Amino acid sequence: MCDGCATSVTEALTGSLDAVKDVKVDLEGKKVSVFVACETMMDGLAMMPALVEAVQEAGFAAEPDF
């Protein structure tokens, strides 16, 4: 929605898991890309519920998009 929202989402995600290394917010597309450090793709996918929950707890709608 706005730069403040992007900052809030970024802070929620970076504070949710130590594995989160970078967050890119596309305000126009209403999408967030989260880059995590993990051993396998399955490890990364296993983090998805916690990442979605972190965004929702920050007060924003969120759902995974593969």
C-alpha positions in Angstrom: 0.0 0.0 0.0 2.7 2.5 1.0 6.3 2.8 2.0 5.4 2.6 5.7 3.5 -0.7 5.0 6.5 -2.1 3.1 8.8 -1.2 6.0 6.4 -2.9 8.5 6.2 -6.1 6.4 10.0 -6.1 6.0 10.6 -5.7 9.7 8.0 -8.4 10.5 9.7 -10.9 8.2 13.3 -10.1 9.1 12.3 -10.4 12.8 10.4 -13.7 12.3 13.3 -16.1 11.4 17.0 -15.9 11.5 17.1 -17.5 8.1 15.5 -14.5 6.4 18.3 -12.7 4.6 16.5 -10.3 2.3 13.0 -9.0 1.7 11.8 -7.3 -1.5 8.4 -5.6 -1.4 6.7 -4.8 -4.7 4.0 -2.3 -3.7 2.5 -2.0 -7.2 2.2 -5.8 -7.6 1.2 -6.3 -4.0 3.8 -9.1 -3.6 6.7 -9.7 -1.2 9.7 -11.9 -2.1 11.5 -13.4 0.9 15.0 -14.8 0.5 16.1 -17.3 3.1 19.3 -19.2 3.8 18.5 -22.9 4.1 20.0 -26.2 3.2 17.3 -27.4 0.8 14.2 -26.1 -1.0 12.1 -28.2 1.4 13.6 -26.4 4.3 12.7 -23.1 2.7 9.1 -24.3 2.0 8.8 -25.5 5.6 9.4 -21.8 6.7 6.4 -20.6 4.7 3.8 -20.9 7.4 5.9 -18.9 9.9 6.5 -16.2 7.3 2.9 -15.9 6.4 2.0 -15.7 10.1 4.5 -13.0 10.7 2.9 -10.8 8.0 -0.6 -11.5 9.3 0.5 -10.7 12.8 1.8 -7.4 11.6 -1.8 -6.6 10.4 -1.6 -7.5 6.7 -3.3 -10.1 4.5 -0.9 -12.8 3.4 -0.9 -16.1 1.5 1.8 -18.1 -0.1 2.4 -17.7 -3.9 4.5 -20.3 -5.6 
